[in-house]
Amino acid sequence: MDFSDDPDHQAIAEAIQTLCADFPDEYWRRCDEQHLFPWEFYRAMAAGGWVGIALPESYGGGGQGIAEAAIVLKEVAASGAAMNGCSALHLTIFGLNPVVVFGSERLKQAFLPRACAGELHVAFGVTEVDAGTDTSRVATRALPDGRGGYVVRGQKVWTTKALESEVVLLLARTSGEPGEMQGLSLFLADLDRNYVQISAIPKMGRNAVASCEVHYDGLPVEGWRRIGEEGLGWRYLTHGLNPERVLLAAEAIGIGEAALRRAVAYACQRRVFDRPIGANQAISHPLAQAHIQLRAAWQLTQYAGWRYDRGLDCAEAANAAKYAAGEAGFFAADRAVQTLGGMGYAKEHDVERYFREARVLKIAPVSQEMTLNFIAQKVLGLPRSY
């Protein structure tokens, strides 16, 4: 790796900072409080070509790597947009990875150009009530319709952006029974409201972008909308898990940077006992620690992205980056709340929002505990614990 400053990466970061300056914390606070999807922000990012940054140039995308996409999402989060801003974008940025790698040319031509242009919104339909971490328990079924297509029946939860999306990357069982990894197929299906019921799940944070419960009642899916071969859906889906971990790590770091910036400014301005509170080591040392942890996590995230973009194995680095960033981002947000004291609990300074949005990254898209399981078993060779 070359640790010198990359002019192209600097240009990306500066461009995102300039764009995001038009969307201050007040904008994101309003979107979160009123549960408003950030359409103005999304359209500005799409107009700048950032939504398709990691999609192939041949379909209108930017043709950049995960390393560049990570810079975009880190800077979005660091602007104060946090998870609300990133969640409006990231399912298009990396959610279509299985289509790019395993989809037919017809599927690519039909959807990738529109995704690159920001015209196509994509949801992610994998998790079910009884199939969270254990994906083998997926029970939603896609049964043959006798004409080469499928009919989908079942229920999904935590389907982000379903209310705004036209299509969903849907994992459904075409054979076998819950408890088996075989028999799962992947589709890019329409969220046709004639066959689909969508309801938002009330939740603690990231309220500008809804997470939804989705009921599929006889949804027709044409055969060409299946990604790759029948029964190999889990394999196709896991191919995109490492870049997903890299990008979510970048988002966690960005949130931590936003929180740290607020905390440092407050610690320099707030005076108690005739001096700034930042002069107290009880305040300054945790903020310095947060800075170090965020820097370390970003180095690991860049390393994971660098390996992925060069076709090298990156599972260890991507999982480690996601874990380290989740811890660092939340620690920074927590210390920001503590630094502001009672005002940290107030909405006007936004650190309580950063705190809520940083917390989810220790849970999703994979919990810290499952990440440690992966490292313990796959890297250290310890016995499987589940």
JORAQUI-V692653 format. One record per helix or strand of 2 or more residues. SS is the DSSP state (a for helix, b for strand). FROM is the first residue (numbers start at 1). LEN is the number of residues. Records with the same first field share a line. If there is no record, write none. Layout:
SS=FROM-LEN / FROM-LEN
This chain:
a=7-14 / 25-10 / 39-9 / 57-3 / 66-22 / 90-5 / 97-6 / 105-12 / 135-3 / 223-3 / 233-7 / 241-29 / 277-3 / 281-29 / 315-31 / 347-3 / 351-12 / 368-12
b=122-4 / 141-4 / 150-11 / 167-7 / 184-7 / 196-5 / 211-11 / 226-2 / 271-2 / 275-2
